[in-house]
Amino acid sequence: MTKKYKAPIVGKAFSILRLLSRSERGETLSELSKQLFISKSTALGIVSALEEEGAVARDEHTRRYTLGLTLFELGHAAEARIDLNDVARPFMEELMHKTRESVFLGTRSGDHVTILEIVESTKDLKITAPVGTRIPLLAGATGKVFLASIPQESARKLILPEALRRFTENTITDPALFLEAVEKTRRDGYALDYEEYIPGVRAVAAPIRNGGRKLSAIWVVGFTPSMDADNLRRIARETRKTAEAIGRRLQEQGR
């Protein structure tokens, strides 16, 4: 059995946050110390670190601590993610049945794309990955979609020779060629991956536009024999249509 790593200071920090979440007027340092049975020096160190991150706020006049805006932002982001999954899932299932390939949903997280949801193909041999898996931004179709959503000059600054890792023989490692692929994505409304990230695997990705909110994307992934040139074009059309439908539904629901 794997031994779990424990960080007592993290537990104390969450105890403070939970206490503040139940407090209508906030708590002073002394009140936090007494209610949580920790020393004032420990409490001060924790709330100071939390305050620096925006997780708590301190009123200079009353000296009381309350929850900060960072927690509200994180909570909103988590809620938005759940809403996105709920709205997108039926569309993803329909797309999977149309293409017979695995369908993924994800969003950009810095220099990676994080998988938020997946509808696996019903085939015995299929592509899959756990929710939460992170894909390098400059890899395959997904990265092209997210880079196509920002100004060309901003994309150019991210597409650097040292950032373009070679994953397969088909990986685009020339910045100029990668930027061309990004611009083609911008024009077409979808991106293609011809075994650029995983050997023997092709993918199609399309952006989900949600009225100016954080961009997400869906992508269809399958083995090359079942995603030949003709089938790839059909899957690209279906993927783009599905992404647009999800975006419309999100905007209709105000999410």
N, C-alpha and C positions, 0 to 999 in steps of 0.2 A: 504494500500500500504506500502511495506517495505521500510524504510528509508535507503538509501545507505550511507555507511561509507566513508568519504573522508579523505585522508591523503595528505594535500597540499605539504609536502616535497617530496612525491613520484612524484607528478605532476611536480615539479620543476626539479627533477632529470631526468625525461624523456625529459623535455624541453631542458636540457643541452645535453643529448644524441642525440636528433634530430638535434640540432644545429651543433654538432660536426660531425654528419653523412653527413652534407651538406658542411662542410668546407674542402677544399683541403689541406690547410697548418696547420690546427689546430687553436685553439683560446687561448689567454692568459686569465688569471683570470679577468683582467679589461674588456676585450672585452666581456666575458661571462656576467659579471655583467651589463654592459651597454645595451647589446642587449636584455637581458631577464628582465631588470628592477628589478633586485634583488641586495641586498647589497653584497659587496665583501666578508664580513664575512660569509654570508649565502652560497654564491657560493663556497667559500673555503671549508666550512664544507661538502658540497655535493660532490664536486670533490675529496676531500680527501677520503671520504667513498667509492666512486666509484673506485678510484685508488687502494684502498686496496683490493677490490674484483676483480681487473683486468678488470673492465668495461671501464676504461679510462687509458691512459698512458701519462706521462708528460716528455717532452724533457728537460733535465737539462740545456742545452745551450740556447735554445730559450724560455724556460718557457711556451711553448705552449702545450695544451692538445689535444689529439686525441683519437679516439676510441681504446679500448684495445682488446686483443685477446679473452677475455672471451665472448664478444658479438658475435664474429665470430664463436666461438665454439657452443654457444647456437643457433645461426642461422643455423649452419650446422646440429645440432641435430634436430631442428624443420623441416628442409627441408628433412632430412633422414626419419623422421616419416611420412611425407606426401607421400614420394616416396614409403615407405613400405606399407602404406594403399592402395595406387593406384595399386601396383603390386599384393598385396595379395587378394584384394577384389574379383576378378573373381574366384580365386581358392577356396576361402572360400564359395562362393555361390554354386560352384559345389559340394563341400564337404557337404554342408547343404542338397542339394538335394539327395545325395547318402545316407546320414545317417538319414535325416529328423529331425535332432536335431540342436539346436543353436550352432553356431561356433564363437569363440572369438579369437581375436588377441591381444597380449600384450607384454610388456617388463618389465624387472626388474628395479625397482627404489628403491635402498637401501634395506630396509627390507620389501618391498612390491612389488607386481606385478600390474602394471597399465594397464587397458584395453584401447587399442587404437582403436579398431574397433569391430563390431559385425554384424553377419548376423543371424537374428532371424529365428527360425524354423517356418514353415508354419502351424504347428499344433495349434489348439486352446489353448491347455495347453502346455506351454513351459517355459524354463528358459531364463531370460533376465536380463540385467543390463545396466545402462547408461555408455557411453564412459567416461573414466576418473575415473571410480570406481577403488579403490585400494583393492587388496586382500593380506592378510598377506603372506609373503614369505613361511613360514613354515605351509602352509595349502593346503591340497589336491595335485592334480597332477602337477599344474604349478610350485610350489616350487621345487618339485623333479627334474623337467626338468632343471631349472636354476642351482640348486646345482650340478647336474650331469655334468654341463659344466665347473666346476672349479675343481682344484685338490682335491683329497679326504681329505687331511689334512685341506685344507681351508674350505671345507664343514663341516668337523667335528667340527671346531671351532664355526660354526654358529648354529649347532644342539645341543643346550644346554637344560638341563631339564627345566630351567625357561623360555626358549623361546618357548617351545612346549605347546601351549595352547590347551585345550580340547574343541573342537567345537561340537562333537557328541560322541556317544558311540563307534564309530569306529575310532576316531581320534588316530593316532599313537603318543603316548606321551613318548615312550621309545627311547632315543637317538640312541641306538644300532640298534633297529628295523627300525628307520627312515633312518639311514645311509644305512642299507641293502636295503631298498626300493630305495634309491638314486643310489646305485651301480647297482641294477637291471635295473633301468632306463638307466643308462649309457650303459649297455649291450644290452638292447632291442631297444633303440632308441625312446622310448615313456614311459609315466608314466600313471598309473591308479589311480583313486580315487573311493574307494568303500564306499560312504557315509561318507567320513572322514571330510568334511567341512560343508556340508548341509545335514540334515537327508532326506533320500528318493531320493537323487540325486547322480548320478555317473558321472564321467568325464574321458576323455582321453586327454593327452597333448603330444605334440611333439615339439622338438626344430627346429627353422628355422636358419640354419647356412648360414652366408653371408660373406664367405671369410675373417674371422677374425674380422669383424666389430661387433658392439654390438649385442648380441644374443637376439632374440625375439622368440615367441612361439605361436602356435595355439592350441586351445583345444575345444573339443566337449563336451557339457553338456546336460544331459537329465535325466528324472526320471527313477528310478531303473527298473520298469516293462518293459520299452522299451529298456533298456540296460542290458539285462540278459547276462549270461556268453558267449553264442555263438555270440550274436550281438556285445558284447563288444570287442571280438577278431577281428571281421570284421571291426568295427569302428576304432580300434587301427591301423590296417593295412592301412586303408584309410587315417587316420590322419597323420601317418608317411609319406606316399607317397606324400600327399599334402604339408606337411612341406618341404620335400626334393625338390619338384617341385618349390615352392616359392623361396627357397634358390638358386636354379639353375638360375631362371629367374632374381633374383636380381644381381647375379654375372655376368650374361650375359650383363646386362644393366649397370654394373659398379656402382651399388648403395650400 
